Amino acid sequence: MARQTRKTCVFCQRADQKISKEHLWPNWILECLPPHEKLAIEMYRRVKDAKRWMPKDNTGIEVNEICVSCNSEWMNRLEEAARQCCS
């Protein structure tokens, strides 16, 4: 039986970290933006085809592409700094 490999984080490119399901835009920032109908997000990378995400409900778009380390470390610090600027 072939060994299953983990997904690679879109930021750090590591495959040895657990990938977490996260909101692309935090819910608090959606409240700061004008209402939208179907907001789609596309990401382009040099070596891969574009990836597109669509919202599943009114809480925004969730992605399963970011490792727990990136999300809980530098991305968390960035979000907290942005939240302080917007409040």
PyMOL Python script that loads the backbone (N, CA, C, O; Angstrom):
from pymol import cmd

cmd.read_pdbstr("""\
ATOM      1  N   MET A   1       0.840  -1.180   0.000  1.00  0.00           N
ATOM      2  CA  MET A   1       0.000   0.000   0.000  1.00  0.00           C
ATOM      3  C   MET A   1       0.890   1.252   0.000  1.00  0.00           C
ATOM      4  O   MET A   1       1.870   1.315   0.743  1.00  0.00           O
ATOM      5  N   ALA A   2       0.552   2.241  -0.829  1.00  0.00           N
ATOM      6  CA  ALA A   2       1.339   3.465  -0.935  1.00  0.00           C
ATOM      7  C   ALA A   2       1.137   4.323   0.302  1.00  0.00           C
ATOM      8  O   ALA A   2       0.042   4.386   0.861  1.00  0.00           O
ATOM      9  N   ARG A   3       2.194   4.973   0.714  1.00  0.00           N
ATOM     10  CA  ARG A   3       2.138   5.859   1.871  1.00  0.00           C
ATOM     11  C   ARG A   3       1.506   7.181   1.466  1.00  0.00           C
ATOM     12  O   ARG A   3       1.904   7.787   0.471  1.00  0.00           O
ATOM     13  N   GLN A   4       0.519   7.627   2.238  1.00  0.00           N
ATOM     14  CA  GLN A   4      -0.155   8.880   1.946  1.00  0.00           C
ATOM     15  C   GLN A   4       0.681  10.042   2.476  1.00  0.00           C
ATOM     16  O   GLN A   4       1.127  10.010   3.623  1.00  0.00           O
ATOM     17  N   THR A   5       0.894  11.057   1.660  1.00  0.00           N
ATOM     18  CA  THR A   5       1.665  12.215   2.091  1.00  0.00           C
ATOM     19  C   THR A   5       0.719  13.345   2.464  1.00  0.00           C
ATOM     20  O   THR A   5      -0.404  13.433   1.968  1.00  0.00           O
ATOM     21  N   ARG A   6       1.200  14.196   3.341  1.00  0.00           N
ATOM     22  CA  ARG A   6       0.407  15.355   3.762  1.00  0.00           C
ATOM     23  C   ARG A   6       0.446  16.439   2.684  1.00  0.00           C
ATOM     24  O   ARG A   6       1.345  16.484   1.843  1.00  0.00           O
ATOM     25  N   LYS A   7      -0.550  17.296   2.742  1.00  0.00           N
ATOM     26  CA  LYS A   7      -0.555  18.462   1.862  1.00  0.00           C
ATOM     27  C   LYS A   7       0.583  19.387   2.257  1.00  0.00           C
ATOM     28  O   LYS A   7       1.058  19.360   3.393  1.00  0.00           O
ATOM     29  N   THR A   8       1.006  20.190   1.323  1.00  0.00           N
ATOM     30  CA  THR A   8       2.062  21.167   1.555  1.00  0.00           C
ATOM     31  C   THR A   8       1.427  22.522   1.860  1.00  0.00           C
ATOM     32  O   THR A   8       0.487  22.937   1.183  1.00  0.00           O
ATOM     33  N   CYS A   9       1.938  23.203   2.871  1.00  0.00           N
ATOM     34  CA  CYS A   9       1.456  24.538   3.230  1.00  0.00           C
ATOM     35  C   CYS A   9       1.764  25.508   2.084  1.00  0.00           C
ATOM     36  O   CYS A   9       2.867  25.495   1.536  1.00  0.00           O
ATOM     37  N   VAL A  10       0.792  26.345   1.726  1.00  0.00           N
ATOM     38  CA  VAL A  10       1.002  27.285   0.625  1.00  0.00           C
ATOM     39  C   VAL A  10       2.017  28.366   0.972  1.00  0.00           C
ATOM     40  O   VAL A  10       2.555  29.006   0.069  1.00  0.00           O
ATOM     41  N   PHE A  11       2.294  28.585   2.252  1.00  0.00           N
ATOM     42  CA  PHE A  11       3.248  29.623   2.635  1.00  0.00           C
ATOM     43  C   PHE A  11       4.656  29.072   2.871  1.00  0.00           C
ATOM     44  O   PHE A  11       5.609  29.519   2.233  1.00  0.00           O
ATOM     45  N   CYS A  12       4.793  28.115   3.771  1.00  0.00           N
ATOM     46  CA  CYS A  12       6.135  27.633   4.120  1.00  0.00           C
ATOM     47  C   CYS A  12       6.573  26.432   3.291  1.00  0.00           C
ATOM     48  O   CYS A  12       7.736  26.033   3.346  1.00  0.00           O
ATOM     49  N   GLN A  13       5.653  25.851   2.525  1.00  0.00           N
ATOM     50  CA  GLN A  13       5.937  24.702   1.661  1.00  0.00           C
ATOM     51  C   GLN A  13       6.320  23.435   2.419  1.00  0.00           C
ATOM     52  O   GLN A  13       6.830  22.490   1.818  1.00  0.00           O
ATOM     53  N   ARG A  14       6.084  23.401   3.714  1.00  0.00           N
ATOM     54  CA  ARG A  14       6.406  22.212   4.501  1.00  0.00           C
ATOM     55  C   ARG A  14       5.268  21.209   4.407  1.00  0.00           C
ATOM     56  O   ARG A  14       4.093  21.577   4.401  1.00  0.00           O
ATOM     57  N   ALA A  15       5.630  19.956   4.336  1.00  0.00           N
ATOM     58  CA  ALA A  15       4.639  18.882   4.299  1.00  0.00           C
ATOM     59  C   ALA A  15       4.646  18.074   5.591  1.00  0.00           C
ATOM     60  O   ALA A  15       3.913  17.094   5.721  1.00  0.00           O
ATOM     61  N   ASP A  16       5.480  18.489   6.548  1.00  0.00           N
ATOM     62  CA  ASP A  16       5.560  17.758   7.817  1.00  0.00           C
ATOM     63  C   ASP A  16       4.689  18.390   8.905  1.00  0.00           C
ATOM     64  O   ASP A  16       4.754  17.980  10.064  1.00  0.00           O
ATOM     65  N   GLN A  17       3.894  19.361   8.548  1.00  0.00           N
ATOM     66  CA  GLN A  17       3.019  20.039   9.493  1.00  0.00           C
ATOM     67  C   GLN A  17       1.563  19.708   9.186  1.00  0.00           C
ATOM     68  O   GLN A  17       1.207  19.466   8.032  1.00  0.00           O
ATOM     69  N   LYS A  18       0.730  19.698  10.209  1.00  0.00           N
ATOM     70  CA  LYS A  18      -0.698  19.470  10.015  1.00  0.00           C
ATOM     71  C   LYS A  18      -1.306  20.684   9.320  1.00  0.00           C
ATOM     72  O   LYS A  18      -1.013  21.829   9.665  1.00  0.00           O
ATOM     73  N   ILE A  19      -2.148  20.413   8.344  1.00  0.00           N
ATOM     74  CA  ILE A  19      -2.852  21.479   7.630  1.00  0.00           C
ATOM     75  C   ILE A  19      -4.170  21.726   8.354  1.00  0.00           C
ATOM     76  O   ILE A  19      -4.871  20.787   8.733  1.00  0.00           O
ATOM     77  N   SER A  20      -4.499  23.006   8.541  1.00  0.00           N
ATOM     78  CA  SER A  20      -5.724  23.343   9.262  1.00  0.00           C
ATOM     79  C   SER A  20      -6.720  24.022   8.331  1.00  0.00           C
ATOM     80  O   SER A  20      -6.328  24.664   7.357  1.00  0.00           O
ATOM     81  N   LYS A  21      -7.980  23.882   8.626  1.00  0.00           N
ATOM     82  CA  LYS A  21      -9.039  24.542   7.865  1.00  0.00           C
ATOM     83  C   LYS A  21      -9.262  25.906   8.502  1.00  0.00           C
ATOM     84  O   LYS A  21      -9.626  25.998   9.674  1.00  0.00           O
ATOM     85  N   GLU A  22      -9.047  26.941   7.745  1.00  0.00           N
ATOM     86  CA  GLU A  22      -9.111  28.297   8.276  1.00  0.00           C
ATOM     87  C   GLU A  22      -9.919  29.208   7.372  1.00  0.00           C
ATOM     88  O   GLU A  22     -10.042  28.970   6.171  1.00  0.00           O
ATOM     89  N   HIS A  23     -10.467  30.257   7.971  1.00  0.00           N
ATOM     90  CA  HIS A  23     -11.146  31.279   7.181  1.00  0.00           C
ATOM     91  C   HIS A  23     -10.102  32.098   6.441  1.00  0.00           C
ATOM     92  O   HIS A  23      -9.110  32.529   7.029  1.00  0.00           O
ATOM     93  N   LEU A  24     -10.325  32.310   5.160  1.00  0.00           N
ATOM     94  CA  LEU A  24      -9.407  33.117   4.367  1.00  0.00           C
ATOM     95  C   LEU A  24      -9.418  34.559   4.861  1.00  0.00           C
ATOM     96  O   LEU A  24      -8.372  35.192   5.007  1.00  0.00           O
ATOM     97  N   TRP A  25     -10.609  35.058   5.110  1.00  0.00           N
ATOM     98  CA  TRP A  25     -10.783  36.368   5.736  1.00  0.00           C
ATOM     99  C   TRP A  25     -11.395  36.111   7.102  1.00  0.00           C
ATOM    100  O   TRP A  25     -12.404  35.413   7.196  1.00  0.00           O
ATOM    101  N   PRO A  26     -10.808  36.659   8.173  1.00  0.00           N
ATOM    102  CA  PRO A  26     -11.411  36.475   9.494  1.00  0.00           C
ATOM    103  C   PRO A  26     -12.820  37.067   9.518  1.00  0.00           C
ATOM    104  O   PRO A  26     -13.101  38.047   8.829  1.00  0.00           O
ATOM    105  N   ASN A  27     -13.692  36.469  10.310  1.00  0.00           N
ATOM    106  CA  ASN A  27     -15.067  36.967  10.396  1.00  0.00           C
ATOM    107  C   ASN A  27     -15.122  38.427  10.819  1.00  0.00           C
ATOM    108  O   ASN A  27     -15.982  39.168  10.342  1.00  0.00           O
ATOM    109  N   TRP A  28     -14.224  38.860  11.705  1.00  0.00           N
ATOM    110  CA  TRP A  28     -14.264  40.245  12.159  1.00  0.00           C
ATOM    111  C   TRP A  28     -13.995  41.214  11.024  1.00  0.00           C
ATOM    112  O   TRP A  28     -14.557  42.309  11.013  1.00  0.00           O
ATOM    113  N   ILE A  29     -13.153  40.847  10.070  1.00  0.00           N
ATOM    114  CA  ILE A  29     -12.856  41.759   8.966  1.00  0.00           C
ATOM    115  C   ILE A  29     -14.015  41.821   7.967  1.00  0.00           C
ATOM    116  O   ILE A  29     -14.224  42.847   7.320  1.00  0.00           O
ATOM    117  N   LEU A  30     -14.769  40.719   7.840  1.00  0.00           N
ATOM    118  CA  LEU A  30     -15.938  40.733   6.952  1.00  0.00           C
ATOM    119  C   LEU A  30     -16.965  41.757   7.416  1.00  0.00           C
ATOM    120  O   LEU A  30     -17.679  42.343   6.602  1.00  0.00           O
ATOM    121  N   GLU A  31     -17.036  41.972   8.735  1.00  0.00           N
ATOM    122  CA  GLU A  31     -17.969  42.956   9.277  1.00  0.00           C
ATOM    123  C   GLU A  31     -17.533  44.379   8.946  1.00  0.00           C
ATOM    124  O   GLU A  31     -18.362  45.289   8.956  1.00  0.00           O
ATOM    125  N   CYS A  32     -16.252  44.592   8.653  1.00  0.00           N
ATOM    126  CA  CYS A  32     -15.731  45.922   8.307  1.00  0.00           C
ATOM    127  C   CYS A  32     -15.904  46.241   6.824  1.00  0.00           C
ATOM    128  O   CYS A  32     -15.791  47.400   6.425  1.00  0.00           O
ATOM    129  N   LEU A  33     -16.176  45.229   6.010  1.00  0.00           N
ATOM    130  CA  LEU A  33     -16.292  45.410   4.566  1.00  0.00           C
ATOM    131  C   LEU A  33     -17.742  45.600   4.161  1.00  0.00           C
ATOM    132  O   LEU A  33     -18.645  45.162   4.873  1.00  0.00           O
ATOM    133  N   PRO A  34     -17.981  46.251   3.018  1.00  0.00           N
ATOM    134  CA  PRO A  34     -19.355  46.368   2.540  1.00  0.00           C
ATOM    135  C   PRO A  34     -19.929  44.985   2.242  1.00  0.00           C
ATOM    136  O   PRO A  34     -19.182  44.066   1.907  1.00  0.00           O
ATOM    137  N   PRO A  35     -21.235  44.830   2.358  1.00  0.00           N
ATOM    138  CA  PRO A  35     -21.838  43.515   2.063  1.00  0.00           C
ATOM    139  C   PRO A  35     -21.516  43.086   0.636  1.00  0.00           C
ATOM    140  O   PRO A  35     -21.411  43.912  -0.271  1.00  0.00           O
ATOM    141  N   HIS A  36     -21.366  41.812   0.462  1.00  0.00           N
ATOM    142  CA  HIS A  36     -21.051  41.277  -0.862  1.00  0.00           C
ATOM    143  C   HIS A  36     -21.954  40.084  -1.138  1.00  0.00           C
ATOM    144  O   HIS A  36     -22.503  39.462  -0.229  1.00  0.00           O
ATOM    145  N   GLU A  37     -22.083  39.798  -2.397  1.00  0.00           N
ATOM    146  CA  GLU A  37     -22.859  38.615  -2.744  1.00  0.00           C
ATOM    147  C   GLU A  37     -21.917  37.421  -2.700  1.00  0.00           C
ATOM    148  O   GLU A  37     -21.619  36.941  -1.606  1.00  0.00           O
ATOM    149  N   LYS A  38     -21.457  36.942  -3.776  1.00  0.00           N
ATOM    150  CA  LYS A  38     -20.561  35.791  -3.806  1.00  0.00           C
ATOM    151  C   LYS A  38     -19.138  36.264  -4.055  1.00  0.00           C
ATOM    152  O   LYS A  38     -18.735  36.467  -5.200  1.00  0.00           O
ATOM    153  N   LEU A  39     -18.393  36.436  -3.001  1.00  0.00           N
ATOM    154  CA  LEU A  39     -17.007  36.860  -3.093  1.00  0.00           C
ATOM    155  C   LEU A  39     -16.134  35.634  -3.305  1.00  0.00           C
ATOM    156  O   LEU A  39     -16.090  34.747  -2.453  1.00  0.00           O
ATOM    157  N   ALA A  40     -15.451  35.579  -4.417  1.00  0.00           N
ATOM    158  CA  ALA A  40     -14.551  34.462  -4.717  1.00  0.00           C
ATOM    159  C   ALA A  40     -13.112  34.940  -4.547  1.00  0.00           C
ATOM    160  O   ALA A  40     -12.792  36.102  -4.798  1.00  0.00           O
ATOM    161  N   ILE A  41     -12.272  34.040  -4.126  1.00  0.00           N
ATOM    162  CA  ILE A  41     -10.858  34.348  -3.958  1.00  0.00           C
ATOM    163  C   ILE A  41     -10.056  33.447  -4.889  1.00  0.00           C
ATOM    164  O   ILE A  41     -10.302  32.243  -4.966  1.00  0.00           O
ATOM    165  N   GLU A  42      -9.097  34.039  -5.595  1.00  0.00           N
ATOM    166  CA  GLU A  42      -8.208  33.257  -6.446  1.00  0.00           C
ATOM    167  C   GLU A  42      -6.776  33.519  -6.022  1.00  0.00           C
ATOM    168  O   GLU A  42      -6.417  34.648  -5.689  1.00  0.00           O
ATOM    169  N   MET A  43      -5.960  32.476  -6.035  1.00  0.00           N
ATOM    170  CA  MET A  43      -4.560  32.605  -5.690  1.00  0.00           C
ATOM    171  C   MET A  43      -3.740  32.047  -6.844  1.00  0.00           C
ATOM    172  O   MET A  43      -3.999  30.950  -7.340  1.00  0.00           O
ATOM    173  N   TYR A  44      -2.763  32.810  -7.254  1.00  0.00           N
ATOM    174  CA  TYR A  44      -1.885  32.394  -8.348  1.00  0.00           C
ATOM    175  C   TYR A  44      -0.498  32.126  -7.795  1.00  0.00           C
ATOM    176  O   TYR A  44       0.039  32.916  -7.018  1.00  0.00           O
ATOM    177  N   ARG A  45       0.070  31.012  -8.201  1.00  0.00           N
ATOM    178  CA  ARG A  45       1.436  30.657  -7.815  1.00  0.00           C
ATOM    179  C   ARG A  45       2.243  30.422  -9.075  1.00  0.00           C
ATOM    180  O   ARG A  45       1.689  30.029 -10.101  1.00  0.00           O
ATOM    181  N   ARG A  46       3.516  30.653  -9.015  1.00  0.00           N
ATOM    182  CA  ARG A  46       4.371  30.540 -10.202  1.00  0.00           C
ATOM    183  C   ARG A  46       4.360  29.151 -10.817  1.00  0.00           C
ATOM    184  O   ARG A  46       4.318  29.023 -12.040  1.00  0.00           O
ATOM    185  N   VAL A  47       4.396  28.136 -10.016  1.00  0.00           N
ATOM    186  CA  VAL A  47       4.578  26.789 -10.559  1.00  0.00           C
ATOM    187  C   VAL A  47       3.307  25.949 -10.598  1.00  0.00           C
ATOM    188  O   VAL A  47       3.347  24.795 -11.023  1.00  0.00           O
ATOM    189  N   LYS A  48       2.196  26.500 -10.167  1.00  0.00           N
ATOM    190  CA  LYS A  48       0.957  25.727 -10.141  1.00  0.00           C
ATOM    191  C   LYS A  48      -0.168  26.530 -10.771  1.00  0.00           C
ATOM    192  O   LYS A  48      -0.078  27.748 -10.922  1.00  0.00           O
ATOM    193  N   ASP A  49      -1.222  25.828 -11.133  1.00  0.00           N
ATOM    194  CA  ASP A  49      -2.404  26.500 -11.654  1.00  0.00           C
ATOM    195  C   ASP A  49      -3.068  27.332 -10.564  1.00  0.00           C
ATOM    196  O   ASP A  49      -2.850  27.106  -9.374  1.00  0.00           O
ATOM    197  N   ALA A  50      -3.871  28.286 -10.980  1.00  0.00           N
ATOM    198  CA  ALA A  50      -4.594  29.119 -10.028  1.00  0.00           C
ATOM    199  C   ALA A  50      -5.560  28.262  -9.224  1.00  0.00           C
ATOM    200  O   ALA A  50      -6.099  27.273  -9.721  1.00  0.00           O
ATOM    201  N   LYS A  51      -5.766  28.654  -7.990  1.00  0.00           N
ATOM    202  CA  LYS A  51      -6.707  27.965  -7.118  1.00  0.00           C
ATOM    203  C   LYS A  51      -7.807  28.960  -6.784  1.00  0.00           C
ATOM    204  O   LYS A  51      -7.531  30.134  -6.536  1.00  0.00           O
ATOM    205  N   ARG A  52      -9.049  28.499  -6.775  1.00  0.00           N
ATOM    206  CA  ARG A  52     -10.199  29.372  -6.529  1.00  0.00           C
ATOM    207  C   ARG A  52     -11.056  28.800  -5.419  1.00  0.00           C
ATOM    208  O   ARG A  52     -11.339  27.602  -5.386  1.00  0.00           O
ATOM    209  N   TRP A  53     -11.464  29.672  -4.508  1.00  0.00           N
ATOM    210  CA  TRP A  53     -12.341  29.284  -3.399  1.00  0.00           C
ATOM    211  C   TRP A  53     -13.614  30.127  -3.446  1.00  0.00           C
ATOM    212  O   TRP A  53     -13.577  31.323  -3.738  1.00  0.00           O
ATOM    213  N   MET A  54     -14.717  29.491  -3.159  1.00  0.00           N
ATOM    214  CA  MET A  54     -16.020  30.168  -3.097  1.00  0.00           C
ATOM    215  C   MET A  54     -16.570  29.998  -1.688  1.00  0.00           C
ATOM    216  O   MET A  54     -16.309  28.982  -1.045  1.00  0.00           O
ATOM    217  N   PRO A  55     -17.330  30.980  -1.194  1.00  0.00           N
ATOM    218  CA  PRO A  55     -17.912  30.837   0.148  1.00  0.00           C
ATOM    219  C   PRO A  55     -18.959  29.734   0.173  1.00  0.00           C
ATOM    220  O   PRO A  55     -19.704  29.539  -0.788  1.00  0.00           O
ATOM    221  N   LYS A  56     -19.000  29.018   1.289  1.00  0.00           N
ATOM    222  CA  LYS A  56     -20.008  27.977   1.468  1.00  0.00           C
ATOM    223  C   LYS A  56     -21.232  28.515   2.196  1.00  0.00           C
ATOM    224  O   LYS A  56     -22.328  27.973   2.061  1.00  0.00           O
ATOM    225  N   ASP A  57     -21.046  29.577   2.966  1.00  0.00           N
ATOM    226  CA  ASP A  57     -22.148  30.171   3.722  1.00  0.00           C
ATOM    227  C   ASP A  57     -21.810  31.632   3.992  1.00  0.00           C
ATOM    228  O   ASP A  57     -20.921  32.184   3.344  1.00  0.00           O
ATOM    229  N   ASN A  58     -22.493  32.262   4.923  1.00  0.00           N
ATOM    230  CA  ASN A  58     -22.276  33.684   5.172  1.00  0.00           C
ATOM    231  C   ASN A  58     -21.071  33.957   6.074  1.00  0.00           C
ATOM    232  O   ASN A  58     -20.828  35.110   6.431  1.00  0.00           O
ATOM    233  N   THR A  59     -20.320  32.934   6.444  1.00  0.00           N
ATOM    234  CA  THR A  59     -19.139  33.172   7.279  1.00  0.00           C
ATOM    235  C   THR A  59     -17.875  33.304   6.446  1.00  0.00           C
ATOM    236  O   THR A  59     -16.782  33.398   7.005  1.00  0.00           O
ATOM    237  N   GLY A  60     -17.992  33.313   5.164  1.00  0.00           N
ATOM    238  CA  GLY A  60     -16.828  33.537   4.321  1.00  0.00           C
ATOM    239  C   GLY A  60     -16.240  32.263   3.761  1.00  0.00           C
ATOM    240  O   GLY A  60     -16.867  31.204   3.774  1.00  0.00           O
ATOM    241  N   ILE A  61     -15.040  32.387   3.276  1.00  0.00           N
ATOM    242  CA  ILE A  61     -14.368  31.317   2.566  1.00  0.00           C
ATOM    243  C   ILE A  61     -13.396  30.602   3.498  1.00  0.00           C
ATOM    244  O   ILE A  61     -12.597  31.242   4.181  1.00  0.00           O
ATOM    245  N   GLU A  62     -13.467  29.291   3.523  1.00  0.00           N
ATOM    246  CA  GLU A  62     -12.530  28.495   4.294  1.00  0.00           C
ATOM    247  C   GLU A  62     -11.580  27.778   3.340  1.00  0.00           C
ATOM    248  O   GLU A  62     -11.982  27.295   2.282  1.00  0.00           O
ATOM    249  N   VAL A  63     -10.319  27.719   3.737  1.00  0.00           N
ATOM    250  CA  VAL A  63      -9.319  27.024   2.943  1.00  0.00           C
ATOM    251  C   VAL A  63      -8.648  25.955   3.787  1.00  0.00           C
ATOM    252  O   VAL A  63      -8.556  26.072   5.009  1.00  0.00           O
ATOM    253  N   ASN A  64      -8.196  24.945   3.137  1.00  0.00           N
ATOM    254  CA  ASN A  64      -7.485  23.851   3.787  1.00  0.00           C
ATOM    255  C   ASN A  64      -6.102  23.769   3.154  1.00  0.00           C
ATOM    256  O   ASN A  64      -5.734  22.760   2.554  1.00  0.00           O
ATOM    257  N   GLU A  65      -5.337  24.863   3.302  1.00  0.00           N
ATOM    258  CA  GLU A  65      -4.067  24.996   2.594  1.00  0.00           C
ATOM    259  C   GLU A  65      -2.936  25.515   3.477  1.00  0.00           C
ATOM    260  O   GLU A  65      -1.799  25.621   3.016  1.00  0.00           O
ATOM    261  N   ILE A  66      -3.226  25.843   4.741  1.00  0.00           N
ATOM    262  CA  ILE A  66      -2.252  26.521   5.595  1.00  0.00           C
ATOM    263  C   ILE A  66      -1.936  25.646   6.792  1.00  0.00           C
ATOM    264  O   ILE A  66      -2.843  25.104   7.424  1.00  0.00           O
ATOM    265  N   CYS A  67      -0.660  25.504   7.110  1.00  0.00           N
ATOM    266  CA  CYS A  67      -0.290  24.645   8.236  1.00  0.00           C
ATOM    267  C   CYS A  67      -0.591  25.333   9.569  1.00  0.00           C
ATOM    268  O   CYS A  67      -0.693  26.557   9.659  1.00  0.00           O
ATOM    269  N   VAL A  68      -0.727  24.505  10.586  1.00  0.00           N
ATOM    270  CA  VAL A  68      -1.032  24.997  11.926  1.00  0.00           C
ATOM    271  C   VAL A  68       0.063  25.948  12.408  1.00  0.00           C
ATOM    272  O   VAL A  68      -0.237  26.948  13.061  1.00  0.00           O
ATOM    273  N   SER A  69       1.315  25.656  12.100  1.00  0.00           N
ATOM    274  CA  SER A  69       2.414  26.519  12.542  1.00  0.00           C
ATOM    275  C   SER A  69       2.314  27.920  11.949  1.00  0.00           C
ATOM    276  O   SER A  69       2.388  28.905  12.683  1.00  0.00           O
ATOM    277  N   CYS A  70       2.147  28.025  10.636  1.00  0.00           N
ATOM    278  CA  CYS A  70       2.016  29.346  10.003  1.00  0.00           C
ATOM    279  C   CYS A  70       0.798  30.086  10.554  1.00  0.00           C
ATOM    280  O   CYS A  70       0.872  31.272  10.875  1.00  0.00           O
ATOM    281  N   ASN A  71      -0.317  29.374  10.657  1.00  0.00           N
ATOM    282  CA  ASN A  71      -1.547  30.009  11.106  1.00  0.00           C
ATOM    283  C   ASN A  71      -1.453  30.507  12.546  1.00  0.00           C
ATOM    284  O   ASN A  71      -1.922  31.604  12.850  1.00  0.00           O
ATOM    285  N   SER A  72      -0.866  29.734  13.416  1.00  0.00           N
ATOM    286  CA  SER A  72      -0.852  30.105  14.830  1.00  0.00           C
ATOM    287  C   SER A  72       0.321  31.004  15.202  1.00  0.00           C
ATOM    288  O   SER A  72       0.349  31.561  16.299  1.00  0.00           O
ATOM    289  N   GLU A  73       1.283  31.148  14.308  1.00  0.00           N
ATOM    290  CA  GLU A  73       2.441  31.984  14.623  1.00  0.00           C
ATOM    291  C   GLU A  73       2.390  33.307  13.856  1.00  0.00           C
ATOM    292  O   GLU A  73       1.721  34.242  14.295  1.00  0.00           O
ATOM    293  N   TRP A  74       3.077  33.400  12.729  1.00  0.00           N
ATOM    294  CA  TRP A  74       3.209  34.698  12.057  1.00  0.00           C
ATOM    295  C   TRP A  74       1.885  35.231  11.536  1.00  0.00           C
ATOM    296  O   TRP A  74       1.667  36.442  11.541  1.00  0.00           O
ATOM    297  N   MET A  75       0.988  34.344  11.082  1.00  0.00           N
ATOM    298  CA  MET A  75      -0.303  34.831  10.580  1.00  0.00           C
ATOM    299  C   MET A  75      -1.160  35.384  11.722  1.00  0.00           C
ATOM    300  O   MET A  75      -1.883  36.363  11.538  1.00  0.00           O
ATOM    301  N   ASN A  76      -1.080  34.764  12.886  1.00  0.00           N
ATOM    302  CA  ASN A  76      -1.818  35.244  14.048  1.00  0.00           C
ATOM    303  C   ASN A  76      -1.306  36.619  14.475  1.00  0.00           C
ATOM    304  O   ASN A  76      -2.097  37.508  14.789  1.00  0.00           O
ATOM    305  N   ARG A  77       0.014  36.791  14.485  1.00  0.00           N
ATOM    306  CA  ARG A  77       0.578  38.105  14.841  1.00  0.00           C
ATOM    307  C   ARG A  77       0.147  39.175  13.834  1.00  0.00           C
ATOM    308  O   ARG A  77      -0.185  40.295  14.223  1.00  0.00           O
ATOM    309  N   LEU A  78       0.150  38.837  12.561  1.00  0.00           N
ATOM    310  CA  LEU A  78      -0.271  39.774  11.521  1.00  0.00           C
ATOM    311  C   LEU A  78      -1.740  40.157  11.684  1.00  0.00           C
ATOM    312  O   LEU A  78      -2.100  41.328  11.566  1.00  0.00           O
ATOM    313  N   GLU A  79      -2.579  39.164  11.955  1.00  0.00           N
ATOM    314  CA  GLU A  79      -4.006  39.441  12.135  1.00  0.00           C
ATOM    315  C   GLU A  79      -4.253  40.324  13.357  1.00  0.00           C
ATOM    316  O   GLU A  79      -5.066  41.247  13.301  1.00  0.00           O
ATOM    317  N   GLU A  80      -3.565  40.050  14.447  1.00  0.00           N
ATOM    318  CA  GLU A  80      -3.750  40.870  15.655  1.00  0.00           C
ATOM    319  C   GLU A  80      -3.308  42.312  15.415  1.00  0.00           C
ATOM    320  O   GLU A  80      -3.961  43.242  15.889  1.00  0.00           O
ATOM    321  N   ALA A  81      -2.209  42.512  14.686  1.00  0.00           N
ATOM    322  CA  ALA A  81      -1.762  43.872  14.356  1.00  0.00           C
ATOM    323  C   ALA A  81      -2.788  44.583  13.478  1.00  0.00           C
ATOM    324  O   ALA A  81      -3.076  45.761  13.686  1.00  0.00           O
ATOM    325  N   ALA A  82      -3.338  43.869  12.497  1.00  0.00           N
ATOM    326  CA  ALA A  82      -4.355  44.463  11.617  1.00  0.00           C
ATOM    327  C   ALA A  82      -5.619  44.803  12.407  1.00  0.00           C
ATOM    328  O   ALA A  82      -6.233  45.845  12.181  1.00  0.00           O
ATOM    329  N   ARG A  83      -6.000  43.936  13.319  1.00  0.00           N
ATOM    330  CA  ARG A  83      -7.201  44.164  14.119  1.00  0.00           C
ATOM    331  C   ARG A  83      -7.042  45.420  14.978  1.00  0.00           C
ATOM    332  O   ARG A  83      -7.996  46.181  15.135  1.00  0.00           O
ATOM    333  N   GLN A  84      -5.855  45.645  15.531  1.00  0.00           N
ATOM    334  CA  GLN A  84      -5.612  46.841  16.341  1.00  0.00           C
ATOM    335  C   GLN A  84      -5.694  48.092  15.491  1.00  0.00           C
ATOM    336  O   GLN A  84      -6.176  49.122  15.962  1.00  0.00           O
ATOM    337  N   CYS A  85      -5.235  48.030  14.249  1.00  0.00           N
ATOM    338  CA  CYS A  85      -5.292  49.190  13.356  1.00  0.00           C
ATOM    339  C   CYS A  85      -6.725  49.531  12.959  1.00  0.00           C
ATOM    340  O   CYS A  85      -7.056  50.698  12.750  1.00  0.00           O
ATOM    341  N   CYS A  86      -7.571  48.511  12.858  1.00  0.00           N
ATOM    342  CA  CYS A  86      -8.941  48.714  12.383  1.00  0.00           C
ATOM    343  C   CYS A  86      -9.931  49.027  13.493  1.00  0.00           C
ATOM    344  O   CYS A  86     -11.063  49.427  13.219  1.00  0.00           O
ATOM    345  N   SER A  87      -9.522  48.851  14.735  1.00  0.00           N
ATOM    346  CA  SER A  87     -10.495  49.082  15.816  1.00  0.00           C
ATOM    347  C   SER A  87     -10.468  50.504  16.317  1.00  0.00           C
ATOM    348  O   SER A  87     -11.226  50.854  17.222  1.00  0.00           O
TER     349      SER A  87
END
""", "prot")
cmd.dss("prot")
cmd.show_as("cartoon", "prot")
cmd.util.cbc("prot")
cmd.orient("prot")
